Amino acid sequence: MLTSNLGIFGPLKELGDTSINFDNIITVKAGKYFNINCNLQIIDDATAGPKAQVKEAVAVGLSYTFRK
């Protein structure tokens, strides 16, 4: 499953100073009990610096249902 979110913020006085936040999450079910999440976030903010910031993360989770 892919979840994507794009946020754009620009002040009304100076439209050239826009900030962009692009977040992507991919969730893969690997077997009956395991999930793998891959997250990629890109932030481009002129006030934070001239280069875009990139964050990557990988998570492995265990899911189990207790039954009576």
Beta strands, then each sheet from edge to edge (+ up, - down):
strand 1: 2-9
strand 2: 19-30
strand 3: 34-45
strand 4: 53-62
sheet 1: 1+ 2- 3+ 4-
end
